[in-house]
Amino acid sequence: MALAYLLCVAGSLVVLAVALRRPAPATPPKAPAPAPAALPPTAEAEVRVILAAAAQLAARLDTAA
């Protein structure tokens, strides 16, 4: 019984030591990637297809509700 008690106390001390240790110094965040200067020429057509699909889905969901 005493051995179990000592193991419990030792485990508690380990958990306490881990919880109270000093955190590692923070590394500075990476700089964000630069934004593209302009969209590629095919982007407009892709955006129109996505918007048309979204409008069709909204119409289907509207009639289903």
Backbone as ProteinMPNN parsed JSONL, in Angstrom:
{"seq_chain_A": "MALAYLLCVAGSLVVLAVALRRPAPATPPKAPAPAPAALPPTAEAEVRVILAAAAQLAARLDTAA", "coords_chain_A": {"N_chain_A": [[0.825, -1.196, 0.0], [1.954, 1.2, 0.739], [3.79, 1.5, -1.277], [2.19, 1.997, -3.512], [1.137, 4.457, -2.773], [3.483, 6.035, -2.719], [4.195, 5.89, -5.434], [2.046, 7.227, -6.543], [2.386, 9.791, -5.455], [4.872, 10.412, -6.591], [4.206, 10.387, -9.303], [2.409, 12.525, -9.334], [4.147, 14.613, -8.695], [5.734, 14.635, -10.973], [3.855, 15.376, -12.929], [3.219, 17.917, -11.965], [5.722, 19.181, -12.219], [6.038, 19.174, -14.996], [3.882, 20.784, -15.702], [4.602, 23.219, -14.602], [6.925, 24.004, -15.815], [9.063, 26.234, -17.66], [7.911, 27.839, -20.573], [9.049, 27.213, -23.942], [10.995, 29.589, -25.783], [9.186, 31.706, -27.938], [9.007, 31.379, -31.437], [9.48, 33.745, -34.056], [6.678, 34.644, -36.09], [6.127, 33.431, -39.45], [6.472, 35.379, -42.409], [3.626, 36.392, -44.285], [2.635, 34.963, -47.441], [3.151, 36.74, -50.468], [0.472, 38.465, -52.078], [-1.074, 37.602, -55.199], [-0.496, 39.552, -58.145], [-2.507, 39.865, -60.045], [-5.508, 38.179, -61.094], [-5.443, 35.048, -62.87], [-6.069, 34.814, -66.452], [-8.079, 32.919, -67.008], [-9.588, 32.825, -64.765], [-11.916, 34.358, -64.505], [-13.884, 33.032, -66.012], [-14.034, 30.633, -64.592], [-14.99, 31.536, -62.125], [-17.501, 32.453, -62.887], [-18.723, 30.016, -63.601], [-18.766, 28.73, -61.123], [-20.434, 30.477, -59.665], [-22.796, 30.2, -61.141], [-23.398, 27.509, -60.659], [-23.813, 27.647, -57.908], [-26.084, 29.264, -57.847], [-27.922, 27.577, -59.119], [-28.027, 25.484, -57.27], [-29.051, 26.861, -55.064], [-31.585, 27.486, -56.04], [-32.704, 24.917, -56.301], [-32.709, 24.109, -53.596], [-34.409, 26.005, -52.573], [-36.868, 25.385, -53.749], [-37.23, 22.892, -52.639], [-37.618, 23.411, -49.977]], "CA_chain_A": [[0.0, 0.0, 0.0], [2.845, 2.353, 0.796], [4.416, 1.64, -2.586], [1.214, 2.641, -4.38], [1.074, 5.853, -2.355], [4.701, 6.709, -3.176], [4.097, 6.018, -6.885], [1.06, 8.271, -6.817], [3.019, 11.069, -5.135], [5.905, 10.65, -7.594], [3.508, 10.755, -10.535], [1.871, 13.874, -9.156], [5.26, 15.562, -8.782], [6.133, 14.723, -12.384], [2.839, 16.181, -13.61], [3.396, 19.29, -11.497], [6.949, 19.714, -12.815], [5.778, 19.431, -16.412], [2.95, 21.907, -15.809], [5.213, 24.475, -14.146], [8.166, 24.326, -16.519], [9.003, 27.456, -18.452], [7.675, 27.537, -21.995], [10.143, 27.505, -24.854], [10.812, 30.915, -26.391], [8.367, 31.673, -29.151], [9.691, 31.751, -32.673], [8.696, 34.772, -34.74], [5.833, 34.074, -37.155], [6.604, 33.598, -40.815], [5.798, 36.434, -43.166], [2.641, 35.811, -45.204], [3.009, 34.939, -48.852], [2.616, 37.925, -51.156], [-0.73, 38.244, -52.884], [-0.791, 37.716, -56.637], [-0.767, 40.884, -58.686], [-3.796, 39.825, -60.735], [-6.006, 36.83, -61.31], [-5.135, 34.551, -64.212], [-7.132, 35.145, -67.409], [-9.173, 31.94, -66.995], [-10.28, 32.868, -63.48], [-13.253, 34.935, -64.642], [-14.798, 31.983, -66.47], [-14.221, 29.685, -63.5], [-15.84, 32.176, -61.126], [-18.866, 32.455, -63.42], [-19.244, 28.651, -63.493], [-19.042, 28.475, -59.703], [-21.614, 31.254, -59.288], [-23.964, 29.592, -61.774], [-23.696, 26.285, -59.918], [-24.368, 28.051, -56.619], [-27.447, 29.75, -58.09], [-28.757, 26.403, -59.385], [-28.216, 24.783, -55.997], [-29.961, 27.66, -54.238], [-32.934, 27.329, -56.591], [-33.19, 23.583, -55.924], [-32.985, 24.073, -52.173], [-35.571, 26.87, -52.327], [-38.097, 24.655, -54.099], [-37.354, 21.749, -51.725], [-38.056, 23.892, -48.664]], "C_chain_A": [[0.87, 1.26, 0.0], [3.515, 2.59, -0.558], [3.469, 2.347, -3.561], [1.103, 4.123, -4.048], [2.288, 6.621, -2.865], [4.705, 6.875, -4.689], [3.123, 7.12, -7.276], [1.657, 9.655, -6.549], [4.079, 11.402, -6.177], [5.268, 11.057, -8.922], [2.947, 12.16, -10.459], [2.972, 14.919, -9.258], [5.746, 15.717, -10.222], [5.143, 15.584, -13.149], [2.974, 17.643, -13.221], [4.636, 19.922, -12.124], [6.745, 20.032, -14.286], [4.879, 20.65, -16.572], [3.615, 23.238, -15.471], [6.497, 24.824, -14.878], [7.966, 25.565, -17.384], [8.774, 27.097, -19.913], [8.893, 27.899, -22.838], [9.918, 28.886, -25.469], [10.081, 30.795, -27.725], [9.203, 32.086, -30.355], [8.848, 32.808, -33.384], [7.877, 34.158, -35.869], [6.422, 34.338, -38.532], [5.804, 34.7, -41.503], [4.792, 35.79, -44.122], [3.125, 35.882, -46.646], [2.423, 36.168, -49.544], [1.409, 37.562, -52.018], [-0.382, 38.358, -54.365], [-1.198, 39.094, -57.152], [-2.13, 40.937, -59.36], [-4.224, 38.366, -60.882], [-5.614, 36.351, -62.71], [-6.307, 34.808, -65.16], [-8.307, 34.17, -67.378], [-9.998, 32.011, -65.716], [-11.702, 33.402, -63.613], [-14.269, 33.877, -65.071], [-15.069, 30.973, -65.357], [-15.14, 30.262, -62.426], [-17.291, 32.184, -61.6], [-19.497, 31.065, -63.336], [-19.61, 28.332, -62.049], [-20.29, 29.226, -59.263], [-22.883, 30.688, -59.91], [-24.364, 28.313, -61.047], [-24.308, 26.608, -58.562], [-25.799, 28.544, -56.77], [-28.389, 28.579, -58.365], [-29.04, 25.641, -58.104], [-29.179, 25.526, -55.103], [-31.394, 27.528, -54.736], [-33.522, 25.966, -56.227], [-33.559, 23.516, -54.441], [-34.198, 24.937, -51.82], [-36.869, 26.141, -52.634], [-38.311, 23.453, -53.177], [-37.876, 22.194, -50.368], [-39.469, 24.336, -48.779]], "O_chain_A": [[0.553, 2.252, -0.657], [3.775, 3.73, -0.94], [3.898, 3.195, -4.343], [0.986, 4.953, -4.95], [2.15, 7.728, -3.384], [5.17, 7.899, -5.189], [3.359, 7.856, -8.234], [1.453, 10.583, -7.332], [4.18, 12.552, -6.606], [5.748, 11.976, -9.586], [3.012, 12.906, -11.436], [2.767, 15.986, -9.835], [6.127, 16.811, -10.636], [5.548, 16.437, -13.939], [2.853, 18.521, -14.076], [4.598, 21.087, -12.521], [7.23, 21.054, -14.772], [5.086, 21.461, -17.474], [3.224, 24.276, -16.004], [7.104, 25.854, -14.584], [6.849, 25.895, -17.781], [9.379, 26.157, -20.427], [9.669, 28.785, -22.479], [8.776, 29.304, -25.655], [10.34, 29.892, -28.521], [9.999, 33.022, -30.289], [7.62, 32.762, -33.314], [8.347, 33.237, -36.538], [7.119, 35.328, -38.752], [4.627, 34.916, -41.215], [5.082, 34.747, -44.708], [3.919, 36.749, -47.014], [1.308, 36.583, -49.228], [1.349, 36.483, -52.607], [0.505, 39.124, -54.74], [-2.134, 39.711, -56.643], [-2.833, 41.942, -59.259], [-3.407, 37.449, -60.805], [-5.472, 37.159, -63.628], [-7.432, 35.0, -64.7], [-9.431, 34.563, -67.694], [-11.01, 31.319, -65.599], [-12.6, 32.946, -62.905], [-15.384, 33.834, -64.552], [-16.198, 30.51, -65.196], [-15.978, 29.546, -61.878], [-18.206, 31.95, -60.81], [-20.684, 30.948, -63.032], [-20.651, 27.729, -61.788], [-21.124, 28.664, -58.554], [-23.937, 30.695, -59.275], [-25.552, 28.065, -60.842], [-25.225, 25.918, -58.115], [-26.641, 28.271, -55.914], [-29.529, 28.58, -57.899], [-30.167, 25.2, -57.876], [-30.029, 24.916, -54.455], [-32.323, 27.465, -53.931], [-34.7, 25.868, -55.883], [-34.584, 22.943, -54.073], [-34.928, 24.632, -50.877], [-37.846, 26.25, -51.894], [-39.449, 23.04, -52.956], [-38.522, 21.407, -49.675], [-40.058, 24.784, -47.795]]}, "name": "protein", "num_of_chains": 1, "seq": "MALAYLLCVAGSLVVLAVALRRPAPATPPKAPAPAPAALPPTAEAEVRVILAAAAQLAARLDTAA"}
